[in-house]
Amino acid sequence: MKKMAEKKTKTIEENMMRLSEINTQMNDSSIKLEESFKLYKEGIELVEICKKQLVDVEKEIEILEEQGK
């Protein structure tokens, strides 16, 4: 759980960059199965974090739009 808390403090841009790195590493045919599984798990966690970050930004935008009316 500590890993997830550390990732939450990163920006969505940083998390997306890491997802891109994971994708590149997983496409390397020389990667071992165990490492591939670890990367997959990390990627799934990052996707969930990014989803939450996007939802949070959408909520902020909606609030700002309502305040501007």
Residue frames as a rotation matrix with the C-alpha (Angstrom) as fourth column:
MET 1
0.562 0.827 0.000 0.00
0.827 -0.562 0.000 0.00
0.000 0.000 -1.000 0.00
LYS 2
0.194 -0.566 -0.801 2.93
0.322 -0.735 0.597 2.34
-0.927 -0.374 0.039 0.56
LYS 3
-0.738 -0.485 0.468 3.71
0.559 -0.052 0.828 2.26
-0.377 0.873 0.310 -3.17
MET 4
-0.051 0.825 0.562 0.22
0.931 -0.164 0.325 3.40
0.360 0.540 -0.761 -4.03
ALA 5
0.692 0.280 -0.666 0.40
0.589 -0.752 0.296 6.32
-0.417 -0.597 -0.685 -1.59
GLU 6
-0.290 -0.879 -0.378 3.67
0.292 -0.457 0.840 7.43
-0.911 0.133 0.389 -3.19
LYS 7
-0.705 0.050 0.707 2.12
0.709 0.041 0.704 7.34
0.006 0.998 -0.064 -6.67
LYS 8
0.355 0.935 -0.017 -0.85
0.934 -0.354 0.045 9.44
0.036 -0.032 -0.999 -5.57
THR 9
0.386 -0.246 -0.889 1.44
0.319 -0.869 0.379 12.39
-0.866 -0.430 -0.256 -4.89
LYS 10
-0.726 -0.654 0.214 2.68
0.398 -0.146 0.906 12.39
-0.561 0.742 0.366 -8.49
THR 11
-0.323 0.589 -0.741 1.03
-0.678 -0.690 -0.252 14.43
-0.660 0.421 0.622 -11.20
ILE 12
0.655 0.626 0.423 -1.08
-0.099 0.626 -0.774 12.81
-0.749 0.465 0.472 -13.86
GLU 13
0.728 -0.458 -0.510 1.64
-0.643 -0.200 -0.739 13.67
0.237 0.866 -0.440 -16.36
GLU 14
-0.332 -0.884 0.331 4.23
-0.943 0.321 -0.088 11.80
-0.029 -0.341 -0.940 -14.29
ASN 15
-0.109 0.376 0.920 1.93
-0.336 0.857 -0.390 8.81
-0.936 -0.352 0.032 -13.92
MET 16
0.891 0.444 -0.097 1.19
-0.213 0.220 -0.952 8.76
-0.402 0.869 0.290 -17.66
MET 17
0.303 -0.873 -0.382 4.92
-0.901 -0.133 -0.413 8.94
0.310 0.469 -0.827 -18.40
ARG 18
-0.499 -0.469 0.729 5.50
-0.730 0.680 -0.062 5.95
-0.466 -0.563 -0.682 -16.13
LEU 19
0.406 0.721 0.561 2.68
-0.163 0.662 -0.732 4.05
-0.899 0.206 0.387 -17.88
SER 20
0.840 -0.162 -0.517 4.43
-0.536 -0.102 -0.838 4.71
0.083 0.981 -0.173 -21.17
GLU 21
-0.210 -0.974 0.090 7.70
-0.967 0.193 -0.167 3.38
0.145 -0.123 -0.982 -19.74
ILE 22
-0.251 0.212 0.944 5.92
-0.450 0.838 -0.308 0.26
-0.857 -0.502 -0.115 -18.48
ASN 23
0.798 0.603 -0.006 4.39
-0.249 0.320 -0.914 -0.29
-0.549 0.731 0.405 -21.89
THR 24
0.480 -0.709 -0.517 7.79
-0.799 -0.110 -0.592 -0.05
0.362 0.697 -0.619 -23.55
GLN 25
-0.480 -0.698 0.531 9.35
-0.862 0.489 -0.135 -2.45
-0.165 -0.522 -0.836 -21.06
MET 26
0.022 0.573 0.819 6.53
-0.320 0.780 -0.537 -4.98
-0.947 -0.250 0.200 -21.42
ASN 27
0.899 0.304 -0.315 6.91
-0.368 0.135 -0.920 -4.95
-0.237 0.943 0.233 -25.20
ASP 28
-0.056 -0.981 -0.185 10.53
-0.994 0.072 -0.079 -6.03
0.091 0.180 -0.979 -24.82
SER 29
0.632 0.385 -0.672 10.61
-0.460 0.885 0.074 -9.72
0.624 0.262 0.736 -25.72
SER 30
-0.264 -0.825 -0.500 13.56
0.063 0.502 -0.863 -10.36
0.963 -0.259 -0.080 -23.40
ILE 31
-0.317 0.194 0.928 11.61
-0.875 -0.438 -0.207 -9.42
0.367 -0.878 0.309 -20.24
LYS 32
-0.949 -0.050 -0.312 11.08
0.071 0.929 -0.364 -12.25
0.308 -0.368 -0.878 -17.78
LEU 33
-0.166 0.974 -0.152 7.57
0.440 0.211 0.873 -13.33
0.883 0.078 -0.464 -16.84
GLU 34
0.045 0.160 -0.986 7.96
0.998 -0.041 0.039 -12.34
-0.034 -0.986 -0.162 -13.18
GLU 35
-0.779 -0.383 -0.497 9.12
0.374 -0.919 0.123 -8.83
-0.503 -0.090 0.859 -14.09
SER 36
-0.811 0.545 0.212 6.34
0.057 -0.287 0.956 -8.54
0.582 0.788 0.202 -16.66
PHE 37
0.048 0.858 -0.511 3.78
0.772 0.293 0.564 -9.42
0.634 -0.422 -0.648 -13.99
LYS 38
-0.227 -0.203 -0.952 5.21
0.855 -0.510 -0.095 -6.81
-0.466 -0.836 0.289 -11.58
LEU 39
-0.979 -0.161 -0.127 5.04
0.074 -0.855 0.514 -4.18
-0.191 0.493 0.848 -14.31
TYR 40
-0.506 0.861 0.056 1.49
0.324 0.129 0.937 -5.20
0.800 0.492 -0.344 -15.17
LYS 41
0.129 0.538 -0.833 0.40
0.980 0.061 0.191 -4.79
0.154 -0.841 -0.520 -11.54
GLU 42
-0.538 -0.399 -0.742 2.08
0.543 -0.838 0.057 -1.40
-0.645 -0.373 0.668 -11.32
GLY 43
-0.971 0.173 0.164 0.42
0.057 -0.498 0.865 -0.35
0.231 0.850 0.474 -14.56
ILE 44
-0.152 0.969 -0.194 -3.04
0.658 0.245 0.712 -1.36
0.737 -0.019 -0.675 -13.32
GLU 45
0.039 0.107 -0.994 -2.50
0.936 -0.352 -0.001 0.65
-0.349 -0.930 -0.114 -10.13
LEU 46
-0.808 -0.424 -0.409 -1.38
0.268 -0.883 0.387 3.66
-0.524 0.203 0.827 -12.15
VAL 47
-0.726 0.620 0.296 -4.41
0.287 -0.117 0.951 3.45
0.625 0.775 -0.093 -14.45
GLU 48
0.179 0.825 -0.536 -6.71
0.901 0.082 0.427 3.55
0.396 -0.559 -0.728 -11.41
ILE 49
-0.193 -0.334 -0.923 -4.81
0.721 -0.686 0.098 6.51
-0.665 -0.646 0.373 -9.96
CYS 50
-0.980 -0.194 0.035 -5.01
0.157 -0.663 0.732 8.37
-0.118 0.723 0.680 -13.29
LYS 51
-0.339 0.932 0.128 -8.75
0.601 0.109 0.792 7.70
0.724 0.346 -0.597 -13.53
LYS 52
0.295 0.435 -0.851 -9.24
0.948 -0.244 0.204 9.20
-0.119 -0.867 -0.484 -10.07
GLN 53
-0.551 -0.567 -0.612 -7.08
0.474 -0.816 0.330 12.19
-0.687 -0.108 0.719 -10.92
LEU 54
-0.913 0.244 0.326 -9.11
0.225 -0.364 0.904 12.84
0.339 0.899 0.278 -14.06
VAL 55
0.052 0.973 -0.223 -12.40
0.799 0.093 0.594 12.57
0.599 -0.209 -0.773 -12.17
ASP 56
0.063 -0.101 -0.993 -11.08
0.855 -0.508 0.106 15.03
-0.515 -0.856 0.054 -9.57
VAL 57
-0.883 -0.419 -0.212 -10.12
0.235 -0.786 0.573 17.52
-0.406 0.456 0.792 -12.30
GLU 58
-0.600 0.739 0.307 -13.53
0.434 -0.022 0.901 17.15
0.673 0.673 -0.307 -13.95
LYS 59
0.257 0.700 -0.666 -15.22
0.952 -0.067 0.297 17.92
0.163 -0.711 -0.684 -10.63
GLU 60
-0.311 -0.458 -0.833 -13.07
0.594 -0.778 0.206 21.02
-0.742 -0.431 0.514 -10.16
ILE 61
-0.979 -0.032 0.200 -13.94
0.189 -0.499 0.846 22.21
0.073 0.866 0.495 -13.67
GLU 62
-0.190 0.982 0.018 -17.65
0.696 0.122 0.708 21.68
0.692 0.147 -0.706 -13.02
ILE 63
0.214 0.215 -0.953 -17.39
0.915 -0.385 0.118 23.72
-0.341 -0.898 -0.279 -9.80
LEU 64
-0.672 -0.548 -0.498 -15.57
0.337 -0.825 0.454 26.52
-0.660 0.137 0.739 -11.58
GLU 65
-0.829 0.430 0.358 -18.13
0.313 -0.173 0.934 26.54
0.463 0.886 0.009 -14.39
GLU 66
0.138 0.927 -0.348 -20.98
0.887 0.040 0.460 26.76
0.440 -0.372 -0.817 -11.88
GLN 67
0.022 -0.208 -0.978 -19.28
0.751 -0.642 0.154 29.59
-0.660 -0.738 0.142 -10.03
GLY 68
-0.885 -0.457 -0.092 -18.84
0.265 -0.655 0.707 31.47
-0.383 0.601 0.701 -13.30
LYS 69
-0.472 0.783 0.406 -22.55
0.703 0.055 0.709 31.42
0.533 0.620 -0.576 -14.12
